[in-house]
Structure formats: C-alpha cells, structure tokens
Amino acid sequence: MNVMTPTPRVAVLTGVGRRRGIAAAIALGLADVGWNLVLPVLPAYDRRIGIGGGADEVAEIADSARSRGAAVATIEADLATVEAAASIFAAADALGEPTALVLSHSESVDSSILTTTVESWDRHFAVNARAAWLLIRELAGRLPVEPTTAPRARVVALTSDHTAHNLPYGASKGALDRLVIAAAVELGGRGLRANVVNPGPIDTGWMDDDIRTALAEQTPAGRLGTPQDTTDLVRFLLSDAGGWITGQRLCSSGGFHTSA
C-alpha cells in the first residue's frame, strides 16, 4: 500500500533575532504545528540596536524549532536591499513550496520630525515597507494564476500605532498596513489571504519598570501582552480555520487601543 507523504508547509518568517522577541515565539509556535521555517536574519541590526540578540540566539531559536520537528533554514539578509527578497524565497523553495509569509521584522530607531535624518527615513521605509512589498510579490508570483476561492497562501504582518517621536518607524508601519490590505484585495482571487496584526505593547527588552507599570494600567485586560499572545493569533490566521479572514487590521492587545 502506498502511503502519501504530506506536502511540507513552509513559512518565511522575518524578524527572528532575540529569544525574547515576538518572532522567536512565532517560530516555535509554528514549528509546534508542523511548519518548516525559513528565517532571514541580520545579526548586525541586533548589535546596532543593543537590546540583545545576535547569531548565537538565532542559532538557539532555530535549534529549538528543529527539536520540535521543523526543518529550519536561516539566511543572512539585509532587507534594506532590493535583492534580499529573491534570495530569501530561493532558500524557501529548497524546503518546499512556501505558502506563508510572516512579517515580524522592523527597523526601529527613535526620532522625531525635527531630528529624523533622510538616511534614517529611507532605511525605515526600505526595511519596513519596500521589503514587505517585495517579499509579498515573491510569494504571490509563486501562486497559480487560475482564480480560486480557496486559500492558497497567507501573509501576516505585524504593525504598530507608534507615531510621535518614533516618526520613521510609525510612518513606515502605516505604509505596511496599506500594502498588506492592498495585497488582500488585489491577490485574493489567486488565493492569497493577507492580514495585519497590531500586538500592542509587548516587553521584548525595551521596557523599564515604569513603562511596564504605566502600560499595564492602560490595558483593560490588566496585564501586558506577551509574544505568545501574538503567536496564538498568527497561528490561527495561518490555519484552515482562519482562511475566511483577510484584508483586516486586527488588534491583539488586551484592549490597549481602546484606552487612549
């Protein structure tokens, strides 16, 4: 009797760099439910930001995902470059047909209207918006052109409400929101489901005690969010049960956005 081997599910997941990061939790959560992973990484960014992470932590996260049964490929890629998206999906093709893209990366350097440099503005938009467009285009280009009502591939992007004093980050995340919703509309007929998730404030190493207390007090659910909270929603959106949800900007923040 011939036994059919299930087709491996392959997800490209950006932003893995720190054990405390949201992307690390997503990587392990996807590995737990059978996804193989391609992880574009940039240790130089983690060193520049200075809140932990780097090649050793990436290796630990990848090994932990492998221990849960996932095949994992890491590729060093600077998402500010135009060539990165094609290289990342070439690595994904080596594991199987990529059908999910989770955009959890960001360039995030605080500055305001009067202090932002042109160089910083351009890098934020290159990493947070242009790279997302190019990665979505790579995924969509692999989909059959024949129309379908069934989900063939999923995109989930993490966004933020930051604006004042984090201007280029917030502005580029706003562009990301529009891009992902456009993908849901333009590519829905080819089976692409695309959504944006706003996880609210999550302590991934950037908060002090005063910030933790203040933000928890502003959250109706009574606590700060965790990377696992975001992981749970991402896994749902990538599941069969989440296939009817597309073109949405979803808040997974314990109600934080309602308290402002």
Buried (B, 14 or more C-beta within 10 A) or exposed (E): EEEEEEEBBBBBBBBBBBBBBBBBBBBBBBBBEEBBBBBBBBBEBBEEBEEBBBBEBBEEBBEBBBEBEBBBBBBBBBBBBEEBBEBBBEBBBEBBBBBBBBBBBBBBBEBEEEEBEEEBBBBBBBBBBBBBBBBBBBBBEBBEEEEEEEBBBBBBBBBBBBEEEBBBBBBBBBBBBEBBBBBBEEBBEBBBBBBBBBBBBBBBEEBEEEEBEEBBEBBEEEEBBBBEBBBBBBBBBBEEEBBEBBBBBBBBBBEBBEEE
